[in-house]
Amino acid sequence: MSNSCVTRGIDHVGITVPDLDAASRFSSEALGAIPLYDNITREQEPTKGPAAEKELDLAPGTSLITIRMMQLANGPGIELFEMKGPSQQKPARPSDFGLQHFAVYVDDIEAAAKRFQQAGGELITGPNEMLGPEKGKGNAFLYARTPWNLLSSCSLLPARRTTKRPMICAGGKQRSAE
């Protein structure tokens, strides 16, 4: 077994959206994301049928229309999926099980709030002072909702966190992230 870390980080987060072009525009305007490539384009036949339903765990009758990978300045990519199906639902609320929000680091929380709203998002709360171990001079967060109803968060952390997150490597051994 290798001594290297089992997981190096998050590569990307996949998000299903009602309109890929509108979500791409929002991601660019609100988050500064840039499109990298499209895995499936509108010019191609949608991916659908029993094989796609099994492979991707899609609800019966769902069509995968288009996929686009977006890149933020740092961190994981955002993979946007436009699908059409007979039983689509709103994203989960924070009280539901599963992925509840995504968060991005920003350099200016006030400007981030303004960009988010100008791009069509809804500010829910904040900017607010961070609490607990993330509390520190200038540290702040906000919660907002994308136009397709996904909860997101922006964090400003000029003061270092007071807790250190260890890296977990092969065999369950920890090593310092710094």
C-alpha positions, 0 to 999 in steps of 0.5 A: 500500500502506498504512503500517499494520501488516499484523498487529495481533495474534491475534484468537482461538485455536480449540480443539476440545473433547469437551464444550463446556459442560464446556470452558466451565466449565473456561475460566471457573473456571481462566482467568477466561474469560467466554462472549461468544456461541455461533455454533452452538447445540445447538438448531440442526442440526449442521453436517455433510456434504460442503460443511462437510467441504470448507469447514472441512477436516473429516474425512469424517463429522464433525459440528460440534455447537456453537461458543462464543467465550470472552473472557479479561481481555486478549488473544485470545479462545478459540473452543471447538468441539464436534465429533463425528467418526469419527477424532478424536485427542488434541491434539499433543504438544510434539514434534509439528508444529503448535500445541503449547500456549497461554499466558496471563499471570497476576498470581499464579502460585500462585493460577493453579496452584491454580485450574487444578487445582481446575477439573479440569486437571493440573499438569505442572510448576511454578511454575518460574523463567523461563530465558534472556531471560525470566529476572527477579525474580519471573518464573515459568511453569507447564505444565499440561494441560486436562481434554481433554488440551491443553497450556497454560502460565501466565506471570508476568512482573513483571520486563520481558523483556530482549528487545524484540519488534519490530512488523513492518509493511507492506513488512517494515519494523520499528518498536518495539512500545513 
